[in-house]
Amino acid sequence: MTTTGTIEQTRMPTAMRCHADDTVLVALRDIAAGEAVEANGAAITANTAICSGHKIALRDHALGDPVIRYGEQIGLASAPISAGDHVHSHNLKTALSGEVAYGDFAGPENDTGAEPLGSWLGYRREDGRYATRNEIWLIPTVGCVAPMCEMLAREAEMRHGDAIAAGKIDGIVGFGHPHGCSQLGDDLSGTRDVLAALCDNPNAGGVVLIGLGCESNQLDALIERVPERSRSKLRVMRAQDPGDEYDRANALIDALVGELSGETRVKAPASALAVGLKCGGSDALSGVTANPLLGRFSDRVAASGGRLVLTEIPEIFGAEGSLFARSVSGEVHDKATGLLNRFKRYFLEQGQPVSENPSPGNIEGGITTLEEKSLGAVQKGGKAPLVDVIDYGGTADMAGMTLLEAPGNDAVSSTALAAAGATMILFTTGRGTPLGFPVPTVKIASNSKLAASKAGWIDFDAGRMLSEPAGEVDADFAQELLAIASGRQTASERSGQRVISIWKRGVTL
């Protein structure tokens, strides 16, 4: 059931104290100057008007004092702060800088006590993996043939509309990108890796790889990167080869439609779920509603033996301690800390501070520092054990949570999640976005205002957490996600807004 209704203001609490040690409250609605505010046993009078999602000081802070939210430091007072003051960019600054020398691994902390999920309906592939969709993907090796791929896919969907409507296949999608022409070294390798990994995703029942012929990203080299288990579903065409490229591509697509039309959904165990965890700090309510909701679902996936993939490394800065503490071994802990420091070096080598986040939209929504954004974001992973750390373009094959190297950019990181094997992406948002990605992308609104105003974008209203029992919302959320895994379309699938984006990190000739 999709839930996008509004919440009665009379039922909405005024503010929230996220942790007993917090020195700020978070406004859950607009608060007037002089208004008395009570939350979780704390009371304060607002000295100025406070917008929803923004912070109110519970006590005085001297210059340089730590400001606490989620029970953790989210920055330092950059000016004296009085109890009742608005706490934001004008009086709070980040305490983050460069690389961190992490201590020795102390042992895992990953007992979630979560209840396993029930079964769902998916497509069982020959290699034993399960897919949430049975689609044909057209993937170009190079930007020169990207528009061709997208056009061929649109025309094929119209040509095979009856088969799609009858459920014989779920769709035909072309995923264009601008790369592959004149890339060098590791940059070219990264493009190959992520495209090859996308070919391996179970949701692609068949893949038409379309090359040009003269590009740096040669077809043969790309095919070599595709795991052996997925090469049989590849169909390959070079546009510069003799003959009509459109006729050749259409023949490949039509043949795949015939081959895949016999696939049917079967009962799949919860352990077959492969879930990508995305976004998480677009407004200050994300860490109160959507991300904790997603975190509890993540714990149920982990308890079921399923796979979780967490990425957006810059949105971990400042909150990594709680995440790394869940490493299942010292080796995983070292890989995680190494990845984080390596990503910080990537920023610093480009002459950029590691604390450039949050974005202007995040700041407007009440998030002040990267520490605050990250502490809200990591809640998506619940308490699931951290079992592996993989590079960009890598595949997550282990039950539990895998940390994936990728930036915070929505399109790049979501593409990386699909390439890592996620067959569904859970995307929390406080500002909203219509964009979807190769696999079903479930948009979870942090606030009911967004869910009501952008019903064409949003799949689930996590703002309900502010007025309804958590157990009821959790149950509805799990039911909705299993229904989507079993074939119910997301908002972005219905609107046809699906793209890929590749992380560009090197020199172009």
Stockholm file with secondary structure:
# STOCKHOLM 1.0

chainA/1-509         MTTTGTIEQTRMPTAMRCHADDTVLVALRDIAAGEAVEANGAAITANTAICSGHKIALRDHALGDPVIRYGEQIGLASAPISAGDHVHSHNLKTALSGEVAYGDFAGPENDTGAEPLGSWLGYRREDGRYATRNEIWLIPTVGCVAPMCEMLAREAEMRHGDAIAAGKIDGIVGFGHPHGCSQLGDDLSGTRDVLAALCDNPNAGGVVLIGLGCESNQLDALIERVPERSRSKLRVMRAQDPGDEYDRANALIDALVGELSGETRVKAPASALAVGLKCGGSDALSGVTANPLLGRFSDRVAASGGRLVLTEIPEIFGAEGSLFARSVSGEVHDKATGLLNRFKRYFLEQGQPVSENPSPGNIEGGITTLEEKSLGAVQKGGKAPLVDVIDYGGTADMAGMTLLEAPGNDAVSSTALAAAGATMILFTTGRGTPLGFPVPTVKIASNSKLAASKAGWIDFDAGRMLSEPAGEVDADFAQELLAIASGRQTASERSGQRVISIWKRGVTL
#=GR chainA/1-509 SS CCBCCCCCGGGSCSEECSSTTCSEEEESSCBCTTCEEEETTEEEECSSCBCTTCEEESSCBCTTCEEEETTEEEEEESSCBCTTCEESTTTEECCCCSCCCCCCCCCCCCCCCCCCCCCEEEEECTTSCEESCCEEEEEESSGGGHHHHHHHHHHHHHHTHHHHHTTSCCEEEECCCSCSSSBCHHHHHHHHHHHHHHHTCTTEEEEEEEECSSSSSCHHHHHHHSCGGGGGGEEEEETTSSSCHHHHHHHHHHHHHHHHTTCCCEEECGGGCEEEEEECCSSTTTTTTHHHHHHHHHHHHHHTTCEEEECCGGGTTTCHHHHHTTBSSHHHHHHHHHHHHHHHHHHHHTTCCTTCCSCHHHHHTTCCSHHHHHHHHGGGGTTCCEEEEECTTCCCCSSEEEEECCCSCHHHHHHHHHHTTCSEEEEEESSCCCCBCSSCEEEEESSHHHHHHTTTTCSEEGGGGGTSCHHHHHHHHHHHHHHHHTTCCCHHHHHTCBCCCCCCCSCBC
#=GC SS_cons         CCBCCCCCGGGSCSEECSSTTCSEEEESSCBCTTCEEEETTEEEECSSCBCTTCEEESSCBCTTCEEEETTEEEEEESSCBCTTCEESTTTEECCCCSCCCCCCCCCCCCCCCCCCCCCEEEEECTTSCEESCCEEEEEESSGGGHHHHHHHHHHHHHHTHHHHHTTSCCEEEECCCSCSSSBCHHHHHHHHHHHHHHHTCTTEEEEEEEECSSSSSCHHHHHHHSCGGGGGGEEEEETTSSSCHHHHHHHHHHHHHHHHTTCCCEEECGGGCEEEEEECCSSTTTTTTHHHHHHHHHHHHHHTTCEEEECCGGGTTTCHHHHHTTBSSHHHHHHHHHHHHHHHHHHHHTTCCTTCCSCHHHHHTTCCSHHHHHHHHGGGGTTCCEEEEECTTCCCCSSEEEEECCCSCHHHHHHHHHHTTCSEEEEEESSCCCCBCSSCEEEEESSHHHHHHTTTTCSEEGGGGGTSCHHHHHHHHHHHHHHHHTTCCCHHHHHTCBCCCCCCCSCBC
//
